[in-house]
Amino acid sequence: MKKILSTLAVAAVFGASAASAATFTVTRQDQLFGGNLLRNVEINYNGTNKAVSAGMFHLKSDDMGDFVAFCVDLAQTLGKPSQVVEKAVLFSDTVRTNVDKLFSSVIGTSTMASVINDGVLAAGFQLALWEIIYDSEGGFDLNNGTFKRGNTSNVQAWNQAQAYLNGLGDKTGLQDITYLFSEANQDLVTGTPVDNNEPAPVPVPASGLLILAGLGGLAALRRRKAV
């Protein structure tokens, strides 16, 4: 199990539902970060500084086609390729709700690639995600806590991340969020706009009334014929 995730009370082992999910392969696009959709930053996690690339991955798989995603796991690196499984419950309810708020407030009903379209925005979104996951109690101050900025490089990216966190609000449910779990490599998260144009199902009472009306009409026709 991933040590860094288990310390955050994250379910990083397969439960009964995950055990039945199919494993599939995720590979990198030729331009992993879509050209320049990243910034090199120094983070501080649990008192240790580390230089990392923060940005949006461009990936592909037979199951999901071409897609973009972000890292949710500081313990490991992205594989070449990665074996992943979709995992609905990768984090606590609090973390998943705040991730939902981030996707809904920043991405809204658009596609991720259309909104996160430069390096500062991509790095800012990634840093905000890490803050939500690794400082899950809230507050979300990138200058303090378990996860924070390690130095003053790429101030724009850190400021963008803080702006995203400050604007979380309470809006949720605008993106279908998918978590991809890997035993050997980084865990990932991606999102797609919720389709609100699907026809609403007919309410059961209304459909029942229609059936009754139809049966009543047939009965009336039979009575007429009988006369």
N, C-alpha and C positions, 0 to 999 in steps of 0.2 A: 504494500500500500504506500501511497505517496505521503511521506512524513509531513511535508508542509501543509497538505490539505487536511490530514487527520487531526492536526493540532487546532484546526478551525472547526472541528466537529462536522466535517464534510463527509457525506456518504461516498467514499471512494472505493467501495467494494460492490460487486454485483449482488442485487437482491433477486428475488424470484422472478420479477418481471423483466429485469435487465438480462437475466440468464437466457431468456428465450429470444432476445433481440438479435438480429443478424449483425455480424461484424463486417465492415466493408473498408475499402482502401481509399485513403485521401492522399493525393499527390499535390505538389506545388506547381503553380503556373510558372512559365519561363521567367516572368518578373514577379517574384514572390510578393512584393509590396506594391504591385501595380505601377512600378517605375520609381516613384518617390513618395509613396504614401506612408512615410515613417519619419521619425526623428530619433537620433541617438541621444539618450538621456542617462542620467545616473540616478538610480532609485536607492532608497534606504529601506530595507526590510529587517525588522527585529534588530536594529542597531548596526547592520552590516551594509555598506555601500556596494553597489554593483552596477556596472555599465551595461545597458541593454538597448535593443532596438524596439521602440514602441510604435506600432502602426497596425494597418489592416492587411491581413493575409489575403492573397488571391489564390484560390485552391480549385481543385476539380476532383470529381469522383464519378464512377458509373452510376451511383445511386442518386447523387444530388446535382450532377452536371457541373458547370462552372459556378462558383459561389465565392463570397467573401466572408471572412470570419475574424474574430479576435481571440487572443490568448486569455485563458482564465486560470493558468497554472504556471506559477513561477518556478516550480521544482524541476521541470524538465524542458527539453527543447522539442521543436517540431521535427517530426521524422521525415525521412526521405525513402519511402513514403511512411504514412502513419496508418496503423490499424485502429479503427475507431468503432464505437457503438453508440447509437443515440440513447441518451440517458435522461429521463424526464426529471428525476430528483437527484441533482448533483450537489445542490447546496441547501442550506436551511431556507425555510419559508421567507424569513426576513431578507436574506441575500437575493433570492429569486424575485421578490417583490421590488426591491430597489433596482435590480438589473432591468426589470420590466419598465420601471419608471424612466430609467435612463434611455432605453430604446424608444419608448413612447414620446418622451419630451424632445429628444434630439432627432430621431429618424421619422417619427410620426407615421403617416400612412405612405411614405415614399419608400424607395428601395435604398438600402444601405449605401450602395456605390454612387447613387445620385446625390446624396447628402454629404457623405464623407469623401470629399474629392480633392483634398490637398493634405500635405504632410502634417501641418499643425493640427488640423481637425482630426486626422487619424490618430496621431499620437495623443492628443487630448482625450479622445474617446477611450483609448486603451488605458491610459493612466487613471481615468475616472472609473473604469471597470475594476482595475486592480484595487483601487481605494475602497470600492463598495464591497469587494470580496474579502479583502484582508483587514479591513477596519469595519466589520459588519455591524458594530454596535451603533453606528450613525455618527453624526457630527461632521464627518467628511471634511477634515481640515488637512490639506496636503502638506502642511508644515509641521504637523504633529501626528503622533500615533504609531501604530505598528508598521504601517506603510506610509512613506513620505518622500519628498524630494531629497536627493542626496547632495546636490550642489546647485549652483545657479545657472547651469547650462540650459539652453533651449527654454528660456523663460516663457516664450509665447506658448509652447506646448503645455507647460504646467499651468499657466494662467487660463488657457482654454479648458483644461481639465477641471479646474476649480469653478469656472463659469458653468460648465455642464452640471457639476454637482450642486451648485447653488440654485440651479433652475429645475431640479428634479420634479417638484410639485407632486401631485397625487394622481396624475393621469397614467393609466395602465391599459393594456389590452390592444394597443394599436399595431403590435408586431407579434407574429408567431415566432417565438424564440425556441431555438433548438440547441441543446447542449450535446457535444460529442466527447465521449470519454475514451481515453486511451490508457491502457496499462503501462505502455512503455514510453509514450511521448506526451506532449502537451495536450491538455484538454482545451476545447474550443467552444465558442458560442457564435451563433449566427442568427439572423432574423429575416423574415419576409413580411411584407404588409399583410394585414388581415383583410380578407376579401369580404367586404360588406355588401357586395352586389349580388350575393347568392340569394335566390328566392326564399322567402321565409316559409317554414313549414306551416301547413294548414293546422290551426288549433284543433285539438281533438273534439271539443264540444261542437265547433262549427261543422266539422266533417260528419259528426254524428247526426246533426240536424239535416244535412243534405241527404244522407242515406235514408233517414226517416221520411223526408219529403218525397224522395223517389219511390219508396215503398208505398207511401200513401197514394201517389199518383197511379201506380200500377193497380192498386186495389180499386180505385175509382173507375179505371178503364174496364176492369173485369166486371164490376157491378153493372156498368152500362151495357156491356155485351150480354150479360145475363138477362137484362130486361128486354 
